[in-house]
Amino acid sequence: VADEPLSILMTLDAADGVDAALVVVAHSAQTFTLPTAAGSGGWVAACSAETVRWLAYGSASELRLVRAQGTTLLPIATQRAQLGEPIDPSDGARDRLVLSCTEQLLRVLFVDDKRVLRQITCGETGCGAASELAPVVQQLSAVQRQDVTIVSYYEGPLAPTIKLLRLDAQGRPVGPTVVAGSCWEPLGGLCGTASLIGDAQRVALLARDGPDLLALESANTGRSWSTLSGFQQRAAPNSGSSAPMQQHRQRKGLEE
C-alpha cells in the first residue's frame, strides 16, 4: 500500500469469515486488525493519494472499505456484492475490481458475477450505493483525474471493441460512451484487454495487437484521444546465432 510509510494489507480465510489486517512498517511494525468480512475467498486492493490510503478487502460475497490516514483507520462501508474472484493473482490487467482515488474521493469499479459493471463512490466518511455502468463487461481499467474517473472496458470475445466512459464526482457518466480506436477482430486493432495509465499531463490507453503495442493519449481528461506522442521505439536485440560475436566486435570497435 504505497511506499511512505510502507504498509501491507492482508487477508486470511478463517472459520468465521475473512480476517484482515494492515501492517504499517515504520521504525517498528504496527499491526491493525480490521473487521472480519463475511464469507470466504479473501482478497485485497488499495489506492493511495498523498497522505490517504483507501483499503478494500472482502470475500466472494462482501466488500469492505476503509480510509486510512497515518495510523487512523476509519471503516466507511460494508456492502454485499457477488464478486466471485475480483483479483487475478497472475495478471493485474484482468482484475475485475479496480480502485481510483484522490485524497477526498474513492471510486470502486467492479464486475459482478453476472458480468455487470458497477461503481461505488465514497467520500471521507461514507459511500453511496452501487450503481450500474454497463450490462456486460469482460475486463476494465480506470484512472483518476481530479474528480473525473476515466474507465475503459470491453464486453467480451464476441464484442472486443474497447469503450471509454467518463464519470463525474458523483459517479455519473459524463457524455456518451466513446470508442477511441477501431477494432476489426479477428484481424486486429484496438481490441480486448486494455490498460489506462497517467501522469500529470496526460492519460494513455494501451492495448495489444498481436506482438504490437497500440497506444493513444488524452490531454483533456478523456474528452478526445490521439496517437501517443513522444514514443520512442527501439529495435529488438538481434537473436541470431552470430549475434554474440557481432556484439563483441562492436564493443571492441571492430564493426560499426
BAFI-859499 format. One line per field, with one value per residue (C-alpha): residue number from 1; residue in three letters; chain; z, y, x. Coordinates in steps of 0.25 Angstrom, whole numbers, plus 5000, padded with zeros to 4 digits. Each point is the difference from the previous one (the first is absolute). Layout:
BEGIN
nr [NUM,...] .
rest [ALA,...] .
kette [A,...] .
Z [Z,...] .
Y [Y,...] .
X [X,...] .
This chain:
BEGIN
nr [1,2,3,4,5,6,7,8,9,10,11,12,13,14,15,16,17,18,19,20,21,22,23,24,25,26,27,28,29,30,31,32,33,34,35,36,37,38,39,40,41,42,43,44,45,46,47,48,49,50,51,52,53,54,55,56,57,58,59,60,61,62,63,64,65,66,67,68,69,70,71,72,73,74,75,76,77,78,79,80,81,82,83,84,85,86,87,88,89,90,91,92,93,94,95,96,97,98,99,100,101,102,103,104,105,106,107,108,109,110,111,112,113,114,115,116,117,118,119,120,121,122,123,124,125,126,127,128,129,130,131,132,133,134,135,136,137,138,139,140,141,142,143,144,145,146,147,148,149,150,151,152,153,154,155,156,157,158,159,160,161,162,163,164,165,166,167,168,169,170,171,172,173,174,175,176,177,178,179,180,181,182,183,184,185,186,187,188,189,190,191,192,193,194,195,196,197,198,199,200,201,202,203,204,205,206,207,208,209,210,211,212,213,214,215,216,217,218,219,220,221,222,223,224,225,226,227,228,229,230,231,232,233,234,235,236,237,238,239,240,241,242,243,244,245,246,247,248,249,250,251,252,253,254,255,256] .
rest [VAL,ALA,ASP,GLU,PRO,LEU,SER,ILE,LEU,MET,THR,LEU,ASP,ALA,ALA,ASP,GLY,VAL,ASP,ALA,ALA,LEU,VAL,VAL,VAL,ALA,HIS,SER,ALA,GLN,THR,PHE,THR,LEU,PRO,THR,ALA,ALA,GLY,SER,GLY,GLY,TRP,VAL,ALA,ALA,CYS,SER,ALA,GLU,THR,VAL,ARG,TRP,LEU,ALA,TYR,GLY,SER,ALA,SER,GLU,LEU,ARG,LEU,VAL,ARG,ALA,GLN,GLY,THR,THR,LEU,LEU,PRO,ILE,ALA,THR,GLN,ARG,ALA,GLN,LEU,GLY,GLU,PRO,ILE,ASP,PRO,SER,ASP,GLY,ALA,ARG,ASP,ARG,LEU,VAL,LEU,SER,CYS,THR,GLU,GLN,LEU,LEU,ARG,VAL,LEU,PHE,VAL,ASP,ASP,LYS,ARG,VAL,LEU,ARG,GLN,ILE,THR,CYS,GLY,GLU,THR,GLY,CYS,GLY,ALA,ALA,SER,GLU,LEU,ALA,PRO,VAL,VAL,GLN,GLN,LEU,SER,ALA,VAL,GLN,ARG,GLN,ASP,VAL,THR,ILE,VAL,SER,TYR,TYR,GLU,GLY,PRO,LEU,ALA,PRO,THR,ILE,LYS,LEU,LEU,ARG,LEU,ASP,ALA,GLN,GLY,ARG,PRO,VAL,GLY,PRO,THR,VAL,VAL,ALA,GLY,SER,CYS,TRP,GLU,PRO,LEU,GLY,GLY,LEU,CYS,GLY,THR,ALA,SER,LEU,ILE,GLY,ASP,ALA,GLN,ARG,VAL,ALA,LEU,LEU,ALA,ARG,ASP,GLY,PRO,ASP,LEU,LEU,ALA,LEU,GLU,SER,ALA,ASN,THR,GLY,ARG,SER,TRP,SER,THR,LEU,SER,GLY,PHE,GLN,GLN,ARG,ALA,ALA,PRO,ASN,SER,GLY,SER,SER,ALA,PRO,MET,GLN,GLN,HIS,ARG,GLN,ARG,LYS,GLY,LEU,GLU,GLU] .
kette [A,A,A,A,A,A,A,A,A,A,A,A,A,A,A,A,A,A,A,A,A,A,A,A,A,A,A,A,A,A,A,A,A,A,A,A,A,A,A,A,A,A,A,A,A,A,A,A,A,A,A,A,A,A,A,A,A,A,A,A,A,A,A,A,A,A,A,A,A,A,A,A,A,A,A,A,A,A,A,A,A,A,A,A,A,A,A,A,A,A,A,A,A,A,A,A,A,A,A,A,A,A,A,A,A,A,A,A,A,A,A,A,A,A,A,A,A,A,A,A,A,A,A,A,A,A,A,A,A,A,A,A,A,A,A,A,A,A,A,A,A,A,A,A,A,A,A,A,A,A,A,A,A,A,A,A,A,A,A,A,A,A,A,A,A,A,A,A,A,A,A,A,A,A,A,A,A,A,A,A,A,A,A,A,A,A,A,A,A,A,A,A,A,A,A,A,A,A,A,A,A,A,A,A,A,A,A,A,A,A,A,A,A,A,A,A,A,A,A,A,A,A,A,A,A,A,A,A,A,A,A,A,A,A,A,A,A,A,A,A,A,A,A,A,A,A,A,A,A,A,A,A,A,A,A,A] .
Z [5000,4995,5005,5011,5010,4994,5003,4998,4999,5001,5002,5004,4999,5014,5006,5002,4988,4994,5010,4995,5006,4996,5004,5000,4999,5005,5011,5006,4993,5005,4997,5000,5000,4990,5002,4995,4986,4999,4990,4994,4989,5006,4991,5002,4992,5003,4994,5006,4998,5007,5015,4999,4997,4996,5003,4994,5004,5002,4995,4988,5005,5009,4997,5012,4998,5010,4999,5007,5003,5008,5011,5000,4993,4997,4995,4990,4993,5000,4988,4996,4985,4992,4996,4998,4998,4998,5000,4990,5007,4987,4992,5006,4987,5001,5014,5001,5011,4999,5009,4996,5010,5004,5015,5001,4990,4998,4988,5000,4987,4999,4991,5008,4998,4989,4992,5004,5001,5013,5007,5015,5003,5014,5008,5013,5009,4991,4987,4991,4994,4989,4986,4987,4988,4990,4999,4994,5003,4999,5005,5004,5004,5006,5003,5009,4996,5011,5001,4987,4998,4986,4998,4989,4998,4990,5000,4996,4989,4991,5002,5002,4997,5011,5005,5009,5011,5008,5014,5008,5015,5003,4991,4989,4985,4993,4986,4991,5000,4991,4990,4999,4989,4990,5003,4989,5006,4997,4991,5011,5005,5014,5006,5012,5013,5002,5011,5004,5006,5002,5005,5003,4985,4993,5001,4991,4995,4997,4993,4992,4986,4998,5003,4998,5011,4997,5007,5001,5009,5005,5006,5003,5010,4990,4991,4988,4996,4991,4996,5012,4999,5004,4998,4997,4993,5002,4991,5007,5003,4989,5004,4988,5002,4997,5008,5012,4991,4993,5014,5005,4987,5001,5015,4995,4989,4989,4994,4999] .
Y [5000,5012,5001,5011,4994,4986,4993,4986,4996,4986,4990,4986,4990,4996,4992,5012,5008,5007,5006,5013,5008,5012,5000,5014,4998,5013,4999,4988,4992,5003,4991,5005,4989,5004,4995,4986,4998,4990,4988,4995,5002,5012,5011,5014,5012,5014,5014,5012,5015,5009,4996,4992,4985,4994,4985,4990,4985,4990,4986,4995,5006,5012,5013,5008,5014,5007,5014,5001,5012,4998,4990,5005,4989,5003,4989,5008,4989,4985,4996,4986,4998,4987,5002,4986,5001,5015,5000,4992,4994,4999,5012,5013,5005,4989,5005,5001,5011,5012,5013,5014,5011,5014,5004,5004,4989,4986,4993,4985,4993,4985,4990,4991,4985,5004,5008,5013,5012,5008,5011,5005,5015,5003,5012,5002,4994,4991,4994,5001,4987,4993,5004,4993,5006,4989,4987,4990,5002,4991,5009,5014,5011,5013,5013,5012,5015,5009,4997,4993,4985,4994,4986,4990,4987,4990,4990,4987,4991,5003,5015,5003,5015,5009,5010,5012,5007,5013,5001,5012,5002,4993,4988,5004,4999,5013,4999,4988,4987,5003,4990,5006,4990,4990,4985,4991,4986,4990,5008,5010,5014,5007,4987,4992,5003,5014,5008,5015,5007,5014,5011,5015,5004,4988,4987,4988,4989,4988,4987,4989,4995,4987,5004,5015,5010,5010,5013,5012,5012,5011,5013,5005,4989,4991,5009,4997,4990,5001,4992,4999,5011,4999,4985,4994,4987,4992,4988,4987,4993,4991,4986,4993,4990,5010,5011,4998,5001,5012,5007,4996,5006,5013,5002,4998,5010,4990,5002,5012] .
X [5000,5008,5014,5001,4998,5000,4987,4996,4985,4997,4988,4999,4988,4996,4989,4990,5003,5012,5010,5007,5012,5008,5015,5007,5015,5007,5010,4993,4989,4986,4988,4986,4989,4988,4986,4997,4993,4989,5002,5013,5010,5008,5006,5006,5002,5004,5002,5009,4999,5009,4999,4987,4999,4987,4999,4991,4998,4990,4995,4993,4987,5003,5008,5006,5007,5009,5006,5014,5008,5012,4996,4986,4991,4985,4991,4991,4992,4995,4992,4995,5005,5001,5015,5004,5016,5002,5015,5008,5013,5008,4996,4995,4995,4989,4995,4985,5001,5008,5002,5002,5002,5003,5002,4985,4994,5001,4994,4997,4998,4996,4994,4991,4997,4989,5011,4993,5010,4997,5006,5000,5003,5006,5003,5008,4989,4992,4995,4988,4993,5006,4995,5000,5009,4999,4992,5011,5015,5012,5011,5003,5010,4999,5008,4996,5002,4995,4985,4999,5002,5004,4996,5003,4993,4996,4988,5007,5005,4988,5000,5015,4999,5006,4991,5002,4992,5002,4994,4997,5003,4986,5003,4991,5004,5004,4996,4999,5008,5012,5008,5014,5005,4995,4999,4999,5002,5004,5010,5004,4999,4997,4993,4999,5008,5005,5007,4998,5012,5003,5009,4997,5000,4992,4993,5005,4991,5009,4995,5007,4998,5008,5014,4998,4997,4988,5000,4991,5001,4990,5005,4985,4996,4995,4991,5008,5012,5011,5013,5010,5010,5015,5000,5014,5001,5013,5004,4999,5014,5005,4997,5007,5011,5011,4995,5009,5012,4995,4997,5014,5007,4991,5005,5014,4998,5003,4986,4990] .
